[in-house]
Amino acid sequence: MSTPPFAHLLRHLRTTAGLTQERLAERSGLSPQAIGALEGGRRQYPRPTTVAQLADALSLSPEDRHRLTTAAHRPKAGDPASAVPRQLPPPITDFTGRTTELDTLVALLRAPHAAAPGIVISAIGGMAGIGKTTLAVQAAHRVADVFPDGQLYLNLRGGGRDPVRPVDALAALLLGLGVPPSGDPQDERIAAARFRTAMAGRRMLVVLDDAAGIEQVTPLLPGTPSSAVVITSRRRLTALPGVRHVDLDLLTEHEALQLLGEVVGPEWVEAAPNDARRIVQRCGHLPLAIRIAGGQVRGSSDGAGTLGGLAERLTGDADRLGLLDGPQASVRASIAVSIGALIAADQPLDLAAAQAFPWLSLLDGNHFSLRVASAVLELPLQRTEEVLERLVDIQLLETPALHRYRMHDLVRAVGREQAKVSLTPTDLAGAQHRELAQYAAMLWRLEKLRGEKLRSYAIASGAEEVTDLGEAAAWLESELANMVRLVRAAAATWPGERHLVASIALGLRRFSSLRMRFAEPRDALQAVVERLTDEDPDELTMHLLVALGQMNAAMAQYEQAAALHRRALPLVEARGDVLAMTNFLIDLSYFLGRASEPAAAIEYAERALALAPEAGSPRAVPLAHLVVGTSAGGLGDIDRQRSAFERATQLIATTPGPARAMYLSQIGWSLAESGQFDTAVEVLTDGLEAAQGNETGVVGIDLYLYLGRVWLALDHHADAIEAFTIAGKLAAECPAEGREPMAHHELGRAHAALGNHDQARDEWQRAATLYDRIAAPAADEVRALLAGLDGGDQGGGASSAVQR
């Protein structure tokens, strides 16, 4: 009866029992050194009394006791059992991780008849270097005793240019079974029939490693259910009937570090955990890469220094791939062989996929979309999808979601090596241009679907088939990180891509208001503005400066917003557009007021007042008076504040309720900031009445937020909690307005002021989470409140509530 090596089986039974070597030695009466020698294979055939002691100490079942006893038998020369094929490669001694996958595969192979009425076929899939063969061999050794007639192993070389022909594979398998050649050795059907005949009635395990596809493995399958087959392949064998798939993913960080420790020694990883972490990250958590990298440092006397040096050398793609070329295995070769197989297949789709690979490797980020790939490859969407799915099929790409694809970092590095050889600088620039153009086109499409006035710098083609606003917005949101990354990279080539880069940056500004995503668009605009020179068109410069100022203001960074608008002021003036100038001055004055420059704010607001009659904008005048009033309050000029607010109130008396409510909310809050709390309550209450039941928008939310702050300043805590609670409910219905974290922030203050620390903590934790989603600086303030919650500083009271 064929069994796994005694050492391997003993270790498996001990770890399954949850015992250390020392504990097993104590239970069995053997020495720890003896246990180590048995598990290390230095003693392969222990005495029967030793086996009995171990079986008792492990409390083995009769079946497992029989397996252990059989594994300890020394084979006799001439014994018929010695003719049983045992072709499995040796198991890897440092095997680690893959616990779930290994247990699943072992359980399936141990109970084949319970799992299925026919032959059990398990296919292990995954990218090159992921550990498919290692897992298959490890599992095969674990279950070898279930297949007493032997184990066959055959490398089919399916990932390369020269896969084994089925007829040659059958000849090798028949030879392993001791069946001599007969008939026409090149007749695949005859050979397959002879193989099935030879396997009939036998209980055997067949491991077919690195299969090219179902056409290659189908003739190699036994015809009776007494045997089982394990297949590894870079392709997903979905069309193989009855197959059970085990798909391997990358190792987790914990598993990757554990594997590195097994290779170099756990004490080295413990001595330099940060360096070890950098190594496994640069290896992409790929088992093959980690084993090769570990081999680079094995034998060094200085673990920490060696790991640190290796981590440094793995920083560049070229150096990294060179370091991951081992004497017996190479990450570069392992990945490149898949491309070679496509070329060797000489089929139109395979050749198209091979040609697309270096182009796709140019796409940065943790994913790319079908639409972007189509633009870069200059192929129709349907043909692009066919090409990408072909690369998914051979594990060079992953598809985490519909029409989204991901390339492993090391796969990308190999692709970029090919790109350096096969693509010209003109090719590379063209790929970047087409990627930029696709993003610009979708942003233009979004604006058109929203019914906005299209800008002269927008791109008017490339996404016309998109007719749903939600679809366009969702696609852009999923691509936001890629757009920002690309804009920052393309800004370095300014002014070559000025038109496209500016289109995307400005389009992102308008997109941000739709999705309340400010940080990433602000970063893109900042990268472009940093590249502006005096040679750039004034109008473009003006639009970029104004847009960046508005983005900073949206993130409550009013000093930066005011500085950018001041820089843009002469450019706006030079246009001669009175209405645009008036609105611009109002924005600038507002930013200055919020940036604690009330005198300058009044100056620009008065300039807006002077221009307003000519501008013909009915809303400009009350807004300008509003800014004058709020800034005067900041200066402590209460008389001027009241005069400006009275004028603004008169002008808005006949405006629609929601618009009037917006003005009153600003007036009420300004009064509160200047300490006029009772008057502020009256104005804010009037604002709620003016809203006339339309409180669900941002104006209604702000009214309740301001009113709650005033109540908190007056120590009317119950009223404050009620107002903030209503604001939070309204804000939850309008997440795009970004007010929900503010409501939780203030509600936490109110609870803290009452000493309700648990409620305050819950509200502030919720606020911090929501602030993080929109990258709001207020998240740091909330965390400071949480940190001080149990220290007695809860941030309540009139001063802290009103100074927000």
LOPABA-71233 format. One line per 5 residues: their letters; for each residue x, y, z of C-alpha. Coordinates in steps of 0.2 Angstrom, whole numbers, m for minus. Example, Ala and Ser with C-alpha at 12.3 -4.5 7.8 and 13.67 -1.06 7.14 Angstrom:
# residues 2
as) 62,m22,39 | 68,m5,36
END
This chain:
# residues 804
mstpp) 0,0,0 | 7,17,m5 | 8,30,9 | 16,47,11 | 33,47,19
fahll) 33,43,38 | 40,60,42 | 27,70,32 | 13,60,39 | 19,61,57
rhlrt) 21,80,56 | 3,81,49 | m5,71,62 | 5,81,76 | 0,98,70
taglt) m18,92,67 | m18,87,86 | m12,104,90 | 4,98,98 | 22,104,98
qerla) 36,92,96 | 41,95,114 | 23,91,120 | 22,75,109 | 39,69,116
ersgl) 32,71,133 | 16,62,130 | 25,47,120 | 40,45,132 | 52,49,117
spqai) 65,63,117 | 62,79,107 | 77,75,97 | 69,58,92 | 53,67,87
galeg) 64,80,77 | 74,66,68 | 58,57,63 | 49,72,56 | 65,78,48
grrqy) 66,62,38 | 83,57,46 | 75,42,53 | 63,35,40 | 58,18,47
prptt) 55,18,66 | 53,2,76 | 35,m4,79 | 36,0,98 | 40,18,93
vaqla) 26,19,81 | 14,12,94 | 20,25,107 | 17,39,95 | 0,33,90
dalsl) m5,32,108 | 1,49,112 | m8,56,97 | m24,47,102 | m26,41,84
spedr) m41,33,76 | m39,15,70 | m38,21,52 | m24,34,56 | m15,21,67
hrltt) m15,10,52 | m9,23,40 | 6,28,52 | 10,10,55 | 10,6,36
aahrp) 21,22,33 | 34,15,44 | 36,m2,35 | 53,m3,26 | 49,m10,8
kagdp) 57,m26,4 | 67,m29,m12 | 57,m39,m25 | 40,m35,m16 | 27,m32,m28
asavp) 22,m16,m19 | 38,m9,m25 | 32,m9,m43 | 18,3,m38 | 21,20,m46
rqlpp) 26,34,m34 | 30,48,m46 | 26,63,m35 | 39,76,m33 | 45,78,m15
pitdf) 34,90,m4 | 41,107,0 | 47,107,18 | 44,125,20 | 26,124,14
tgrtt) 16,138,23 | m1,146,21 | m15,140,10 | m23,131,24 | m41,133,18
eldtl) m37,128,0 | m26,113,6 | m40,106,18 | m53,108,4 | m43,99,m8
vallr) m38,85,4 | m56,83,10 | m62,81,m8 | m48,68,m13 | m51,58,3
aphaa) m69,56,0 | m71,55,m19 | m86,44,m20 | m96,54,m7 | m92,70,m17
apgiv) m97,64,m34 | m103,47,m42 | m90,49,m56 | m71,52,m56 | m65,67,m45
isaig) m56,80,m55 | m49,95,m46 | m42,110,m55 | m30,122,m47 | m29,138,m56
gmagi) m19,154,m53 | m6,166,m61 | 12,160,m64 | 22,158,m47 | 6,158,m36
gkttl) 10,140,m30 | m2,129,m40 | 11,114,m41 | 16,116,m23 | m2,115,m17
avqaa) m6,100,m29 | 10,90,m23 | 7,94,m5 | m11,88,m6 | m6,73,m16
hrvad) 6,67,m2 | m7,70,11 | m19,58,2 | m7,45,m5 | m13,32,7
vfpdg) m31,33,m1 | m24,28,m18 | m15,11,m14 | m11,8,m32 | 0,23,m34
qlyln) 2,41,m39 | 6,47,m57 | 14,64,m60 | 16,72,m77 | 22,90,m81
lrggg) 12,94,m97 | 22,111,m100 | 5,119,m105 | 11,137,m100 | 25,137,m113
rdpvr) 28,137,m132 | 29,118,m133 | 16,109,m123 | 16,90,m122 | 5,82,m135
pvdal) m9,71,m128 | m2,56,m137 | 15,58,m129 | 8,61,m112 | m2,45,m114
aalll) 14,36,m118 | 22,42,m102 | 7,38,m91 | 6,20,m99 | 25,18,m96
glgvp) 22,23,m78 | 9,10,m76 | 21,m3,m83 | 11,m5,m99 | 23,m9,m114
psgdp) 20,0,m131 | 8,m8,m143 | 0,m4,m159 | 2,13,m167 | 11,24,m154
qderi) 5,40,m163 | m14,35,m163 | m21,46,m148 | m38,37,m148 | m29,20,m146
aaarf) m17,26,m133 | m31,34,m123 | m41,18,m123 | m26,8,m117 | m24,20,m103
rtama) m42,19,m98 | m41,0,m98 | m25,0,m88 | m33,12,m75 | m49,2,m74
grrml) m52,m5,m56 | m36,4,m49 | m37,16,m35 | m24,29,m42 | m21,48,m40
vvldd) m15,57,m56 | m7,74,m55 | m7,83,m72 | 4,98,m69 | 3,114,m80
aagie) m10,109,m92 | m13,120,m108 | m32,117,m108 | m46,104,m109 | m40,98,m126
qvtpl) m24,92,m119 | m31,84,m103 | m47,76,m108 | m38,61,m116 | m28,59,m100
lpgtp) m43,56,m89 | m46,38,m82 | m63,30,m86 | m68,24,m69 | m72,33,m53
ssavv) m60,23,m42 | m46,36,m46 | m44,55,m45 | m36,68,m55 | m28,84,m49
itsrr) m24,97,m63 | m14,113,m62 | m16,126,m75 | m14,144,m79 | m31,143,m88
rltal) m47,141,m79 | m54,124,m86 | m72,129,m85 | m78,118,m99 | m71,102,m91
pgvrh) m86,92,m85 | m87,89,m66 | m72,98,m62 | m70,106,m44 | m60,122,m45
vdldl) m48,128,m32 | m42,146,m37 | m27,152,m29 | m25,171,m24 | m10,180,m18
ltehe) m4,177,m1 | m10,188,13 | 3,199,21 | 4,187,36 | 6,172,25
alqll) 19,180,15 | 29,185,30 | 28,168,37 | 34,161,20 | 49,173,20
gevvg) 53,167,38 | 52,149,32 | 65,153,19 | 77,164,28 | 73,159,46
pewve) 60,167,57 | 72,175,68 | 78,186,53 | 60,192,50 | 57,195,68
aapnd) 73,206,69 | 69,217,54 | 50,216,52 | 49,232,42 | 62,227,30
arriv) 53,210,28 | 37,218,25 | 44,229,11 | 52,213,3 | 35,204,2
qrcgh) 26,219,m4 | 39,222,m18 | 37,203,m22 | 18,206,m24 | 14,193,m11
lplai) 19,180,m24 | 26,164,m17 | 38,161,m31 | 45,178,m30 | 46,177,m11
riagg) 56,161,m11 | 68,167,m24 | 70,184,m14 | 73,174,2 | 86,164,m7
qvrgs) 96,180,m10 | 99,182,8 | 100,165,15 | 117,161,23 | 120,179,27
sdgag) 126,182,45 | 118,198,47 | 99,195,45 | 93,213,48 | 106,221,37
tlggl) 104,209,23 | 85,210,23 | 86,229,22 | 99,229,8 | 87,217,m2
aerlt) 72,228,1 | 82,243,m6 | 88,233,m21 | 70,228,m25 | 64,246,m27
gdadr) 66,247,m46 | 57,236,m59 | 72,231,m68 | 82,228,m53 | 68,219,m45
lglld) 65,207,m60 | 84,204,m60 | 84,199,m42 | 69,188,m44 | 79,177,m56
gpqas) 84,162,m47 | 96,147,m52 | 81,135,m54 | 66,147,m56 | 63,165,m63
vrasi) 48,176,m60 | 52,185,m77 | 53,169,m86 | 38,161,m78 | 27,176,m83
avsig) 34,178,m100 | 31,160,m105 | 12,164,m105 | 15,177,m118 | 26,165,m128
aliaa) 12,152,m127 | 0,165,m135 | 12,168,m149 | 16,150,m152 | m3,146,m153
dqpld) m3,157,m169 | m22,161,m167 | m29,178,m171 | m36,181,m154 | m20,175,m145
laaaq) m9,185,m156 | m20,201,m152 | m19,197,m134 | 0,195,m135 | 2,212,m144
afpwl) m10,221,m132 | 0,215,m116 | 14,228,m117 | 2,242,m120 | m9,237,m106
slldg) 6,236,m94 | 8,255,m97 | m9,258,m87 | m5,262,m69 | m16,261,m54
nhfsl) m24,246,m45 | m36,243,m60 | m41,249,m77 | m57,249,m86 | m63,241,m102
rvasa) m67,258,m109 | m49,265,m106 | m41,249,m113 | m51,251,m128 | m45,269,m131
vlelp) m27,264,m128 | m27,249,m139 | m38,258,m152 | m50,243,m153 | m69,242,m152
lqrte) m76,239,m135 | m81,221,m140 | m65,216,m148 | m56,224,m133 | m66,213,m121
evler) m62,198,m130 | m43,202,m129 | m44,206,m111 | m53,190,m107 | m41,180,m116
lvdiq) m27,187,m105 | m38,184,m90 | m40,166,m96 | m21,163,m95 | m20,173,m78
lletp) m10,188,m84 | m25,199,m79 | m38,198,m66 | m56,204,m67 | m62,210,m50
alhry) m78,217,m57 | m88,218,m73 | m77,228,m86 | m64,231,m74 | m47,223,m75
rmhdl) m31,222,m64 | m13,217,m68 | m1,211,m54 | 13,222,m51 | 26,209,m57
vravg) 16,205,m72 | 16,224,m76 | 35,225,m74 | 37,211,m87 | 25,220,m98
reqak) 35,236,m97 | 51,227,m101 | 43,221,m117 | 36,239,m120 | 53,246,m119
vsltp) 59,235,m133 | 43,235,m144 | 36,252,m142 | 43,269,m148 | 42,285,m139
tdlag) 29,291,m151 | 19,275,m146 | 21,279,m128 | 15,297,m130 | 0,291,m140
aqhre) m5,279,m127 | m5,292,m114 | m14,304,m125 | m28,292,m129 | m30,288,m111
laqya) m32,306,m107 | m44,309,m121 | m55,295,m114 | m57,303,m97 | m59,320,m104
amlwr) m73,314,m116 | m82,306,m102 | m81,321,m91 | m88,331,m106 | m102,318,m108
leklr) m107,320,m89 | m108,339,m91 | m119,337,m107 | m131,324,m98 | m132,337,m83
geklr) m138,350,m95 | m123,362,m91 | m116,375,m103 | m101,366,m112 | m84,374,m111
syaia) m73,378,m126 | m60,367,m118 | m71,352,m117 | m68,337,m128 | m84,333,m138
sgaee) m81,315,m143 | m77,298,m136 | m92,293,m125 | m108,298,m135 | m115,280,m133
vtdlg) m117,284,m114 | m134,291,m111 | m137,288,m92 | m131,301,m80 | m129,289,m66
eaaaw) m119,277,m77 | m107,291,m82 | m105,298,m64 | m102,280,m57 | m89,276,m70
lesel) m80,293,m67 | m80,290,m48 | m73,272,m50 | m59,280,m61 | m56,295,m50
anmvr) m39,289,m43 | m33,284,m61 | m38,301,m68 | m29,310,m54 | m14,299,m56
lvraa) m14,302,m75 | m16,321,m73 | m1,322,m62 | 9,312,m73 | 4,321,m89
aatwp) 6,338,m81 | 25,334,m81 | 24,335,m100 | 15,352,m100 | 12,361,m112
gerhl) 12,346,m124 | m5,339,m117 | m11,356,m110 | m28,355,m118 | m32,338,m112
vasia) m25,339,m95 | m34,356,m92 | m50,348,m98 | m49,334,m86 | m44,345,m71
lglrr) m58,357,m74 | m70,343,m77 | m65,335,m61 | m69,352,m52 | m87,351,m58
fsslr) m88,332,m55 | m83,334,m37 | m98,344,m33 | m109,330,m39 | m101,317,m29
mrfae) m94,327,m14 | m76,320,m18 | m65,335,m16 | m47,329,m11 | m43,320,m27
prdal) m49,333,m39 | m40,347,m29 | m24,337,m30 | m26,336,m49 | m30,354,m51
qavve) m15,358,m40 | m3,348,m51 | m9,357,m66 | m8,375,m58 | 10,371,m52
rltde) 14,370,m71 | 7,386,m77 | 18,399,m84 | 16,416,m92 | 16,408,m109
dpdel) m1,399,m105 | m17,407,m112 | m24,419,m99 | m42,412,m100 | m35,395,m96
tmhll) m25,401,m82 | m40,410,m75 | m51,395,m76 | m38,384,m67 | m35,396,m53
valgq) m53,400,m50 | m57,381,m50 | m43,377,m38 | m48,391,m26 | m66,384,m26
mnaam) m60,367,m22 | m50,373,m8 | m65,383,m1 | m75,367,m2 | m63,359,9
aqyeq) m63,374,21 | m46,380,16 | m51,398,14 | m33,405,15 | m28,395,0
aaalh) m44,399,m9 | m42,418,m6 | m24,418,m12 | m28,409,m28 | m43,421,m31
rralp) m32,436,m28 | m20,429,m41 | m34,426,m53 | m41,444,m50 | m32,453,m64
lvear) m36,440,m77 | m55,441,m72 | m54,460,m74 | m46,459,m91 | m60,449,m98
gdvla) m72,464,m96 | m87,453,m91 | m96,463,m77 | m107,449,m71 | m93,437,m70
mtnfl) m82,450,m61 | m96,454,m49 | m99,435,m44 | m80,433,m43 | m78,447,m31
idlsy) m92,441,m20 | m83,424,m19 | m67,432,m15 | m74,443,m2 | m83,428,6
flgra) m66,418,6 | m57,432,14 | m70,434,28 | m69,416,32 | m50,417,31
sepaa) m51,431,45 | m47,445,34 | m63,455,37 | m57,472,31 | m51,465,14
aieya) m68,455,13 | m77,472,15 | m67,480,2 | m70,467,m12 | m88,466,m7
erala) m91,485,m9 | m82,483,m26 | m95,470,m30 | m109,482,m24 | m103,495,m36
lapea) m103,483,m51 | m119,475,m47 | m131,487,m55 | m122,486,m71 | m121,467,m70
gspra) m140,465,m69 | m139,451,m57 | m153,453,m44 | m144,441,m32 | m127,450,m33
vplah) m133,465,m22 | m140,455,m7 | m125,443,m7 | m113,458,m7 | m123,466,7
lvvgt) m122,449,16 | m103,448,15 | m101,466,21 | m112,462,36 | m103,446,40
saggl) m86,454,38 | m92,469,48 | m97,458,62 | m80,450,62 | m72,467,64
gdidr) m84,471,79 | m93,485,69 | m110,480,75 | m119,495,68 | m112,492,50
qrsaf) m116,474,52 | m135,478,56 | m136,491,42 | m129,479,29 | m141,465,35
eratq) m156,476,36 | m152,481,17 | m150,463,13 | m166,458,21 | m176,471,12
liatt) m169,466,m5 | m174,448,m2 | m191,451,5 | m199,446,m11 | m188,432,m16
pgpar) m194,414,m16 | m194,405,1 | m179,393,m1 | m168,407,m8 | m173,419,7
amyls) m170,405,19 | m152,404,13 | m149,422,16 | m157,422,33 | m146,407,38
qigws) m130,417,34 | m137,432,43 | m142,422,58 | m125,413,60 | m116,430,58
laesg) m126,437,72 | m122,422,82 | m103,424,79 | m104,442,85 | m112,436,101
qfdta) m130,442,97 | m138,425,101 | m156,430,105 | m157,439,88 | m149,425,79
vevlt) m162,413,86 | m176,424,79 | m167,426,62 | m164,407,60 | m182,403,65
dglea) m188,415,52 | m177,406,40 | m185,389,44 | m202,397,41 | m196,404,24
aqgne) m190,387,19 | m209,382,19 | m206,364,22 | m192,363,9 | m179,359,23
tgvvg) m172,344,14 | m159,353,4 | m143,361,10 | m151,377,16 | m163,368,28
idlyl) m149,357,35 | m138,373,38 | m152,382,47 | m154,367,59 | m135,366,61
ylgrv) m134,385,65 | m149,385,76 | m141,370,86 | m125,379,88 | m134,395,95
wlald) m144,384,107 | m128,376,113 | m119,393,115 | m134,398,126 | m133,381,136
hhada) m150,375,130 | m143,358,127 | m159,349,124 | m164,361,111 | m147,360,103
ieaft) m148,341,103 | m165,341,95 | m159,354,81 | m143,343,77 | m153,327,77
iagkl) m165,335,64 | m150,341,54 | m142,324,54 | m158,316,48 | m160,328,34
aaecp) m142,327,29 | m143,308,28 | m156,310,15 | m144,322,5 | m127,314,6
aegre) m120,324,m8 | m121,340,2 | m108,333,14 | m117,340,29 | m120,323,38
pmahh) m103,323,47 | m105,341,53 | m122,336,61 | m114,321,71 | m99,332,75
elgra) m110,345,83 | m122,332,91 | m106,325,100 | m102,342,107 | m120,344,114
haalg) m119,327,122 | m102,330,129 | m108,347,136 | m121,337,146 | m108,324,151
nhdqa) m115,310,140 | m98,304,135 | m104,287,128 | m116,296,116 | m103,309,112
rdewq) m90,296,108 | m102,287,96 | m107,303,87 | m88,309,85 | m83,292,79
raatl) m97,292,66 | m92,310,61 | m73,305,59 | m78,291,47 | m89,302,37
ydria) m76,316,36 | m63,304,30 | m74,299,15 | m73,317,9 | m55,320,15
apaad) m61,335,26 | m48,342,38 | m61,342,52 | m58,324,54 | m42,328,64
evral) m52,340,75 | m64,326,79 | m51,314,83 | m43,327,95 | m60,328,104
lagld) m61,309,105 | m43,309,112 | m48,322,125 | m65,315,129 | m59,305,145
ggdqg) m47,319,150 | m60,332,154 | m59,342,138 | m75,340,129 | m75,355,118
ggass) m92,361,124 | m99,378,129 | m103,394,120 | m86,399,114 | m81,382,106
avqr) m98,380,98 | m99,397,90 | m81,399,84 | m84,385,71
END
